Every structure is written in C-alpha cells, then in structure tokens.
Amino acid sequence: MHARTRLSPILAVALVTLCTLCGIQGCVFLQRGGEAADTPALEQPLTIMDGADFAVFSKRFRPLLITRHILNSDGTPAPQTPLTLHGTTRPSGEYLPESFGSELYNRLSLRFMWPAEERNRQQEVLTHASMPSSGETVTIDPSSVVVVGEFSTDIYKLVALMDWDGDGTRDWLVRYRFKPSTDEPASSRLLVIPSPAPLGLLEAEVIEAVECSADGCISYTGGALTNVLGYDPKVPVPAASMRTTPAASVN
C-alpha cells in the first residue's frame, strides 16, 4: 500500500513554532508530574528534535501514534505526555550521547540499505566510519551527520526520541536522505533505532521509504516496504560485529 501524502501547513507551522519556543535543541513531552525515573511503557517522554520532519511523520503515522498513546486524534500530545523544556530531564538510565550525529556516523549499521541475501550473509557490518572514500567530507553536529562523497550525499537527522515499540525504553527516530550527485531522483528512509546502548552496532528498522521522481514523491509503509527495500524490515538481522578502519576527516 502506498499513498501520496501532503502535510497540512497548519500542522507543520504549529510544530515548528512549538519547537522554536522550546529551544534550538528541541522540545520534550514528559509524563505527568515531570518525573523521569521508572516510567511505564507507552508513557516515556517524547522529545522532538526536528519539528518539520516530526510533523510529516505524525501525519503519516497518526493511527499508530494514537494507539500507542503518544498523540491524541487531533495531533496534540496525549495526556501522558504534557509539554516541558527539552533537556530538563530524561528517563533514568537512558543512554544520551554527547553527539547523536557522531554515534550515527561511527556505529550505525548500513544493513538497512542492503537486500535480504546480503543483510543475512554479512558477519562484519559496515558503518560510514568504516568505509571512508577518497575526498569524502563529513560534517557532524549534535543531532545530525552529513557525508558528502564523489557520487552522493548521505544525510542523517535525529527527528525524535520516543518509545516507538512500547517496551518502556526510548528509541531514536532518524530521517536518512540520499542525494545522488547526478540528476537522479533523491530518496529517504525513516529509521527506528531501538533502545540504543553505549557500545556496539546500532541496527535500524525502516518504517517508511520515500521514493522521488520528476512526478513527485511516494511514501511507502507497512507491507509495501518489502518490494521497495528488497527485504522484510520486520525480520531481524543476525548478530554481527562492526568493521573498524581509519575514519575520514571530520569537519
């Protein structure tokens, strides 16, 4: 199933304005009472790091976000998640890196890009840091990383921190954009990185693929993802080690 999705301008402006008011680094929706420790599943804080991208996400995934008690039917935060300033608190024991961009560059497994056979065969998994190319430039900031190579640009942006799978711990919602250096169409993937830990590979599940052409962009979710990706994103990949090589220079 796929559909062309157009974001409501009112929703986009509202969310961008909301996050601007909460500070440059984003907003956080906290549980009742503002306490961070021992929050039950589905009541973990929701931190929005990119208001515009989260507005698109919330439009396309509204039914799931309502079912998981993250948003109300009108798109406002559910009663479990009233608004407070980002950075004031976080769930007890949650891993919070100094730079999400650095973690994505050094530790994110690139298996989400590969077809099923290659995903299952690889025992030593590549990350961007382990496969630098000649002339590559890398720009990292606290919530994003941009890798510019000879033939393409890869952009990763943290969209939100949220308990997507309802297991009581927060996951990273990341937008990946691929831009060819030629006139070929761009594409993007919405990734969920579940319950990140301080060490090891970060594996991502694709929950949306956006393919663009001269006629516009189409969003694919659910069962339609298998044909686009070449694998079923709900099937876990086998455990693997992380390949390490000298990293490219970072700006």
N, C-alpha and C positions, 0 to 999 in steps of 0.2 A: 504494500500500500504506500502510495506517495501522494503528496499534495503540495501545491504552491502555497506558501504562507506569507501573508503581508502583515507586518506588525502595526498595531494601532498607534498612530502618532501620539495620542494622549498617554498611552501606557509607557511608551518609550521616554517621553519627556518627563513624566512623573517619576520614573525610576532613576533617570539620570540626575534629575534635580534632587531627589532624595539622597542619593549617594554623594552629591556635591556638598550638601548641607552637613553630611556626617563626616566629611574629611576626605582628603585625596586618596587615602588607602582603602576606603570602602565603608560600608555600614555593617552592623551586626544586629541581627534579630535574636534576642535572648529569651530564654524561658521565663516564666513568671517569677518575680522576686529577684531576678538578676543573679541567681546563684549558678555557679559553673560546674560544681562537682556532682557526680553521681546522678546525672540526668538520665531518665529512661529513654528507650528507643523512641524515635519519632518526635522527641522534644529537645533535640540538640540544637544549639544555636545555628542560625543561618547567616553567614557573612557574605555579603555581596561585594565583590571586588571590581566588577565591571558592570555598571548599571545598564548600559545599552545592550550588551550581549545577554545579560540575565533577563532583560525584558523580552527578547526574542525567544529565549529558552522557556520562560514562563508561559508565553503564548502557545508554543508548540506542545508543551508537556503539561498543560494545565490540569487535565484529568488525573494524572499520576501525582502531581504536587498536591492536589486536593485530597486524594485518597490517603496520602502519606502525612496529612495534617501539617503541611508546610505552608500552603496558601489556602485562603478562602476561595469560594467560587468566583468572587469578583476580582481576584488577583491580589488582594491585600494579605498581609501576614496572618496566619491562623492565630487563634487565641494563645496557643502555646508559645508563640514567638513575637512578643512585643518588641519594639524598636529601642535600641540604645546605641551609643557610640562605639564604632569599631575600635578594637584594641584595649577596651577596658577590662575584659575578662575573656576566658576561653575554657573549654571543658578540662577538667582535671586530668592530667597525664597525657594530653594530646601533644603530638609532635608538631612543633611550629618552627620551621627553618628560618634562618636569617634572610634567605632569598629563595622563594619558590622557583624563580627563573633558573637559578643555579642548580637546584635539585632536578628540574626537568631536563636541563642540558646534560647533566652528568649521569643521571640514574634512570631516566625514562626509557623503558624497553621499546624498541621500534617494531615489535612484532604486530602491533595493531595495524601496520601498513601492509603486512605480508599475507599471501594466500594461505589456505589451510595446510597444504603439504609442507610449506617452508616454515610456518609457525610451529608445527609439531616436530620438525626434524632438527631444528637448531638447539644445540646444547649450550652454546656460548653466544649470548644475545648481544646485539649491537645497541649502543646508545649513540646520540650525536657526538658526545665527547670521545667515544672510542673509534670514530671514523671521520676524523677531520680531513678535508680535501685541500689541495693547494690553492692558496688565495682566498680561503674561506675567512669570513669575518663573523664574529659572534658578539652580540650585544645583550647583556644580561642586566635586568633590574629586579627589584624585589618581587614583582608578580609576573614577569614575562621573560622570554628569551627569543631573540631573532637570529637565525642562522642564514647568512647570505653566501651562497655558493656560486659557481660559474653558471650553472644551469637552472637554479631555482632559489627561492627564498622560503624558509620554513619559519613559521611564527607560532609560538605557544603563549597563550594568555590565560592566567587564572581568572575564572569567571566567578566562582563562589566556593565556599566551604559549607558543606551540608551533609546531613545523614541521608544520603540517597537510598541506600539499601535497607534502612531501618534496623541496623544491628547495634545501635547505641553508640557508634563512633562516627566521626565526620569523615567524609570523602572529599577529594579535590575534583571540582568540575572545571575542565580545561578546554578551551577552544583552540584547535590546531588548524592553521591555514597554510595551504600550499600554493605558491605563486610561481609558475614557470617563468623563466627569463625570456621566453619567446611569446608569441601572441596566443599560445594555447590557453584554454579557459582555466581559471583557478578552481580550487575545491577546498572544502573544510570538513573537519570531523569534530564532533563534540565528545569528549572523553570523560569517563569517570575513573579516577584512580582511588581504589577502595582502601580506607584505613591506612594511610601511608605510615611507615615506620622509619626510624632514623638511618637504617642501613639496608643494603641490598637493592635489587631491582625494583623499579616502580612499574607494575604492569597496568595497562589501561584497557578498559572496555569501551568500545564505540557505541554510543546510544543514538547518534544521529550522523548521517553523511549528507553533505550538501554538494551537489554537482552543478556546475555552471556552464552555460553555453551562450552563444550570441542571442538566444531567445529568452534567456533568464536563468534563474537558479531553481532547482528542485530539491526539496528536503525529503530524505528517506529515513524512516524509523521502523522499529518493530521487525516484522518478518521480511520486509523489503530490503533490509540491510545485507542479508546473506548474498544476494545476487550482486550487490554493489561492491562489497568487500572481498568476496571470494571465500568467505568462511562464515560460520555462525558465531557471532560475537558473544553469545551466552555460553558457549562451550569453553571451559577453562583451558589454558595452555599448560603444558607440562613444566615442571620446575626447571630452571636453567640458571647458569652462572652469568656474570656480567663480564664482558670482554673489556680489558683495560689497555689503552695505548696512550701515548702522549696527546694531550688535548690541544686544540687550536688556540691561538692567541685570543684573548677576550678583551673587548673594549668596555 
